[in-house]
Amino acid sequence: MARIVSLGSALQDIYLIDHDDLTPTEIGDAAIFGKVLVGAKVDIDQISYEVGGGGVNSAISFARHGHEAIFMGNIARDSAGAAIIRTLDREGVDSSYVNFLERKSTGTSVVLLDSKSGERTILTCRGASEQFGNFSEKDLDLINPDWLYVTTLRGDLDTLTRFFKHAKELGVKVMFNPGARELAHPQEVLKLLQYVDVLNINKVEASQLVPGVTLVELLYHLGGYVETIIITDGAMGGIAGNADEIYRFGIYEDAKIKDATGAGDAFGSGFLASITAGKSFRSSLVFASANSTAVVSKLGANKGLLTGREKLHPMPIQKL
């Protein structure tokens, strides 16, 4: 098994769940939770306290697969931070590289969830997870990981560059799942890809970096920057390739979505968890899809994460 560092956010997710007051209402090309009026007092059916954030979700995924998972992220000394530490400890994730920030609160998301449709709107106060510049890339010397897995650092390109360059110097492989703040600077992200071994991105995000309309075009153009690329396309599945193999894949199964939070984290971390356990490129894509499906079938961003010991059924996947 591998030693994998997850660098990213840690959040407490507070779910407000209702079956009628949060019903989406379409307005043109958009939709709103149309039955919540300004000044109204709304009774909801259920409240649930969970933990999430891209760094936490991926670290839990790696630990459940049997890898040595180390989480690096910022929290505060408050009840939300304590809940995150308890969860990491329970899941067997090394939390010794967590930083506790003063004069900050632990990042918190309020998830308005319609229990009928699974649609949700997320209100997020990033708090301590707003920044990452306090982390030192020299910690990788002490950890000596095999992989560095990075989700969004809220556009902190300086920290990304420090960690990616040092990982390259140490021979540590890097998997990167950039967010909107990073993709707002496409040329800088493209420069960073020289240090990245696996890029996980969706179709819309890929089109922000390189020209192309189809998945094949986008894969081809990104192939000039990074060795292994995974481009997802929601219910249409996705495409993935490296120097030796290219696969077009569908979804694992058409499951009822209970909560879509954490689906992307589950896919990316599921792929890395599987391939670092010695599975093939193809099998790792199947597991990633199954991992994502399992997560959206349960409430919370990481409760449904798989362990790698499950028996998976076949899914649409074709070698190109």
Secondary structure as UniProt FT lines:
FT   STRAND          3..7
FT   STRAND          11..18
FT   TURN            21..22
FT   STRAND          24..27
FT   TURN            28..29
FT   STRAND          30..33
FT   TURN            34..35
FT   TURN            38..39
FT   STRAND          46..52
FT   HELIX           54..64
FT   TURN            65..66
FT   STRAND          68..72
FT   STRAND          74..75
FT   HELIX           79..91
FT   TURN            96..97
FT   STRAND          99..100
FT   TURN            102..103
FT   STRAND          107..114
FT   TURN            115..117
FT   STRAND          120..125
FT   HELIX           127..130
FT   TURN            133..134
FT   TURN            137..138
FT   HELIX           139..143
FT   STRAND          147..150
FT   TURN            154..155
FT   HELIX           157..170
FT   STRAND          173..176
FT   HELIX           180..183
FT   HELIX           186..192
FT   HELIX           193..195
FT   STRAND          198..202
FT   HELIX           203..209
FT   HELIX           215..222
FT   TURN            223..225
FT   STRAND          228..232
FT   HELIX           234..236
FT   STRAND          238..241
FT   STRAND          246..249
FT   TURN            261..262
FT   HELIX           263..275
FT   TURN            276..278
FT   HELIX           281..296
FT   TURN            303..304
FT   STRAND          317..319
//
